[in-house]
């Protein structure tokens, strides 16, 4: 059976799309790793994301009564917005750990992420 001529082009495109990551994606991974380093340096326990542009981090070491209280504090006192992890679960969810997680996302410019890292460091240094 003879293949139509277009299948050669399709196979080439498929090969280029699946063999290597595009340069912008590689740069994005480097930025994501920088944010993860900033989180680690400030004491937010987290697992590296499996391809997402956000990470859930444990906020319990910082002594806030809830993820919402920490999120408010970070916005008001440090100009840093995070999403309370509890917003992703039903209000009757019984796992207390979900009330101590916050979500950081990093689809931002590099300078924005670096500023966020500086603000995280300022937050930690302001803790008693």
Order of alpha helices (4+ residues) and beta strands (2+ residues): alpha-alpha-beta-beta-alpha-beta-beta-alpha
